[in-house]
Amino acid sequence: MAVVDSGIDAEHELVGGVQRAAHVRFDEERVPEVAEESVGDRAGHGTACAGIIRSIAPQCDLWDVCVLGAEARGNYTALVEGVRWAVLQGARVINLSLSSSKAAAAELLHFVSDDAYFRGAVIVASAHNLEIRSYPWQFSSVVSVASHEGDDPLEFMYNPDPPVELFARGTNVEVAWMGGGKIVAAGNSFATAHVSGVCALILSKHPELTPFQLKSVLYATASNTGAAA
């Protein structure tokens, strides 16, 4: 499980360590490159998502892939490079609780999302909280997630009106935060982490599933589909 985000505080009690850590940096010519070392969490957001994932899939390997800086800001080329690295390293699930609205990012993110799909990696991507066009959640090769107001961390619902595919818990969620603390937060980012955790659980039982098959299982087990009844 790769968490591509602002970094992870591996020492936080709700995270319980990470198995790999890397961050995207830029060389003198502003070309992105991946360095395999931890830079901690620069904004809190990655730790929050990692804690949610760990609560649902406590035995999963967590990879910290830092692509954001302070205030959870970053460059879309770093995002693309971080996702590409996770795919090439063999991550089966990639939590992407962020997106880019840059038009220049669309083609690059589309390519890396499709490449992940064909290599057997599932990108779970959060829909934007505002009504603007952003990526990669709008691509069909990813699992796109928005939030519902329920309090069951394992409840998720299928959306028959795409591009958002699933709704999961994302309101009044207590999450891990910087400095070893916790906050109560809301957003599609945290709904996405819940679905990533569910994906990790499914793949732990059925590692042979392709992304297409995993999407089918998510549909079949959603709380509002006939197959789940």
C-alpha positions as CSV (number, residue, x, y, z in Angstrom):
1,M,0.0,0.0,0.0
2,A,1.6,3.2,-1.2
3,V,0.4,6.5,0.3
4,V,1.3,9.2,-2.1
5,D,0.9,12.4,-0.1
6,S,2.6,14.8,2.2
7,G,4.7,12.1,4.0
8,I,3.9,9.9,7.0
9,D,4.8,10.2,10.6
10,A,5.8,6.6,11.0
11,E,6.1,7.0,14.8
12,H,2.5,8.0,15.3
13,E,0.6,5.4,17.4
14,L,-2.2,5.2,14.8
15,V,0.2,4.5,12.0
16,G,2.5,1.9,13.6
17,G,5.5,2.3,11.3
18,V,6.1,2.2,7.6
19,Q,7.8,-0.4,5.5
20,R,9.3,1.8,2.9
21,A,9.8,5.6,2.6
22,A,10.7,7.8,-0.4
23,H,10.2,11.3,-1.5
24,V,10.3,13.2,-4.8
25,R,12.8,15.9,-5.1
26,F,14.1,18.1,-8.0
27,D,17.6,18.2,-9.3
28,E,19.3,21.4,-10.4
29,E,17.5,21.3,-13.7
30,R,14.1,20.9,-12.0
31,V,13.8,17.2,-13.1
32,P,12.0,15.1,-10.5
33,E,13.8,12.2,-9.0
34,V,12.9,9.7,-6.2
35,A,15.1,9.4,-3.1
36,E,14.4,6.4,-0.9
37,E,14.5,8.1,2.5
38,S,11.9,9.6,4.9
39,V,11.3,13.3,5.2
40,G,8.5,12.8,7.8
41,D,5.1,14.4,7.3
42,R,5.2,18.0,6.0
43,A,1.5,18.8,6.4
44,G,-0.3,16.1,8.4
45,H,-2.5,15.0,5.6
46,G,-0.5,11.8,4.7
47,T,-0.4,10.7,8.3
48,A,-4.1,11.1,8.6
49,C,-4.7,8.9,5.5
50,A,-2.1,6.3,6.7
51,G,-3.8,6.0,10.1
52,I,-7.2,5.3,8.5
53,I,-5.7,2.7,6.2
54,R,-3.9,1.0,9.1
55,S,-7.1,0.9,11.2
56,I,-8.9,-1.0,8.4
57,A,-6.0,-3.2,7.2
58,P,-3.7,-3.4,10.2
59,Q,-1.4,-6.0,8.6
60,C,-0.7,-4.2,5.3
61,D,2.7,-2.9,4.3
62,L,2.6,0.9,4.3
63,W,4.8,2.8,1.9
64,D,5.4,6.5,2.4
65,V,5.8,8.4,-0.9
66,C,6.1,12.1,-0.2
67,V,5.2,14.4,-3.1
68,L,3.8,17.4,-1.2
69,G,5.4,20.1,0.9
70,A,4.1,22.5,3.6
71,E,0.4,23.2,3.6
72,A,0.0,20.1,1.4
73,R,1.1,22.0,-1.7
74,G,3.1,20.4,-4.6
75,N,4.0,20.2,-8.2
76,Y,2.0,17.9,-10.5
77,T,5.3,16.5,-11.9
78,A,6.2,15.3,-8.4
79,L,2.8,13.7,-8.1
80,V,3.3,11.8,-11.4
81,E,6.8,10.7,-10.5
82,G,5.7,9.5,-7.1
83,V,2.8,7.4,-8.6
84,R,5.1,6.1,-11.3
85,W,7.7,5.0,-8.7
86,A,5.1,3.2,-6.6
87,V,3.8,1.4,-9.7
88,L,7.2,0.3,-10.8
89,Q,8.1,-0.8,-7.3
90,G,5.2,-3.2,-7.3
91,A,2.6,-1.5,-5.1
92,R,-0.8,-3.2,-5.4
93,V,-2.8,-0.3,-4.0
94,I,-1.9,3.4,-4.3
95,N,-3.8,5.8,-2.1
96,L,-4.1,9.2,-3.9
97,S,-6.0,11.5,-1.6
98,L,-5.2,14.5,-3.9
99,S,-5.6,15.6,-7.4
100,S,-4.4,18.2,-9.9
101,S,-6.6,20.6,-11.8
102,K,-3.7,21.6,-14.1
103,A,-4.5,20.9,-17.8
104,A,-0.9,20.0,-18.4
105,A,-1.2,17.3,-15.7
106,A,-4.1,15.5,-17.4
107,E,-2.1,13.6,-20.1
108,L,0.7,12.6,-17.8
109,L,-1.7,11.4,-15.1
110,H,-3.8,9.6,-17.6
111,F,-0.8,7.7,-18.9
112,V,0.5,6.7,-15.4
113,S,-3.0,5.7,-14.3
114,D,-3.5,3.4,-17.3
115,D,0.0,2.0,-16.8
116,A,-0.8,1.2,-13.2
117,Y,-4.0,-0.5,-14.2
118,F,-2.3,-2.7,-16.8
119,R,0.5,-3.6,-14.3
120,G,-2.0,-4.7,-11.7
121,A,-1.9,-1.7,-9.4
122,V,-5.1,-0.1,-8.2
123,I,-5.1,3.7,-7.8
124,V,-7.8,4.8,-5.3
125,A,-8.2,8.5,-6.0
126,S,-10.3,11.2,-4.2
127,A,-12.7,13.3,-6.1
128,H,-12.3,17.0,-5.8
129,N,-14.4,18.7,-3.1
130,L,-15.2,21.6,-5.4
131,E,-17.0,21.4,-8.7
132,I,-13.9,21.8,-10.8
133,R,-12.3,19.4,-13.3
134,S,-9.3,17.6,-11.7
135,Y,-7.3,14.5,-12.2
136,P,-6.8,11.5,-12.0
137,W,-10.0,10.7,-10.3
138,Q,-12.0,11.3,-13.4
139,F,-10.2,8.5,-15.3
140,S,-11.9,5.2,-15.6
141,S,-8.7,3.2,-14.8
142,V,-8.8,4.4,-11.1
143,V,-11.3,3.9,-8.3
144,S,-12.8,7.3,-7.7
145,V,-14.1,8.2,-4.2
146,A,-16.2,10.9,-2.6
147,S,-17.6,10.9,0.9
148,H,-20.9,10.1,2.7
149,E,-22.0,11.1,6.2
150,G,-22.2,7.7,7.8
151,D,-20.0,6.6,10.7
152,D,-19.3,3.0,9.7
153,P,-15.7,2.8,8.4
154,L,-16.5,-0.3,6.3
155,E,-19.6,1.1,4.7
156,F,-19.2,2.2,1.1
157,M,-21.8,2.8,-1.6
158,Y,-21.7,2.5,-5.3
159,N,-22.6,5.6,-7.3
160,P,-24.6,4.8,-10.5
161,D,-23.9,8.3,-11.8
162,P,-20.1,8.5,-12.7
163,P,-17.4,9.7,-12.7
164,V,-17.4,9.2,-8.9
165,E,-17.7,5.5,-8.4
166,L,-17.9,5.0,-4.6
167,F,-18.9,7.0,-1.5
168,A,-17.3,6.1,1.8
169,R,-17.0,7.6,5.3
170,G,-15.5,11.1,5.2
171,T,-17.4,13.2,7.8
172,N,-16.4,13.7,11.4
173,V,-13.5,11.3,11.2
174,E,-10.9,11.3,14.0
175,V,-7.6,11.1,12.2
176,A,-3.9,11.0,13.2
177,W,-2.1,14.3,12.8
178,M,1.3,15.9,13.2
179,G,3.1,15.9,16.5
180,G,1.5,12.6,17.5
181,G,-1.9,14.2,17.9
182,K,-5.4,13.7,16.5
183,I,-8.0,15.9,14.9
184,V,-11.6,15.5,13.8
185,A,-11.8,16.2,10.0
186,A,-13.9,15.7,7.0
187,G,-13.3,15.3,3.3
188,N,-13.1,13.0,0.3
189,S,-9.4,12.5,1.2
190,F,-10.4,10.4,4.2
191,A,-13.2,8.6,2.3
192,T,-10.5,7.6,-0.2
193,A,-8.3,6.2,2.6
194,H,-11.2,4.0,3.9
195,V,-11.7,2.5,0.4
196,S,-7.9,1.9,0.1
197,G,-8.0,0.0,3.3
198,V,-10.9,-2.1,2.0
199,C,-9.0,-2.8,-1.2
200,A,-6.0,-3.9,0.8
201,L,-8.2,-6.3,2.8
202,I,-9.7,-7.8,-0.4
203,L,-6.3,-8.3,-2.0
204,S,-4.9,-9.9,1.1
205,K,-7.5,-12.6,0.7
206,H,-7.4,-12.7,-3.1
207,P,-4.0,-11.4,-4.3
208,E,-4.7,-12.8,-7.8
209,L,-7.4,-10.2,-8.6
210,T,-6.8,-7.7,-11.4
211,P,-7.9,-4.1,-11.0
212,F,-10.9,-4.9,-13.2
213,Q,-11.8,-7.8,-10.9
214,L,-11.3,-5.7,-7.8
215,K,-13.6,-3.0,-9.1
216,S,-16.2,-5.8,-9.7
217,V,-15.8,-7.0,-6.1
218,L,-16.2,-3.4,-4.8
219,Y,-19.4,-3.1,-6.8
220,A,-20.7,-6.5,-5.6
221,T,-20.0,-5.7,-1.9
222,A,-21.2,-2.1,-1.8
223,S,-24.0,-1.7,0.8
224,N,-26.5,-0.3,-1.8
225,T,-26.2,-2.9,-4.5
226,G,-28.4,-6.0,-5.0
227,A,-25.4,-8.2,-4.9
228,A,-24.5,-7.1,-1.4
229,A,-28.0,-7.9,0.0
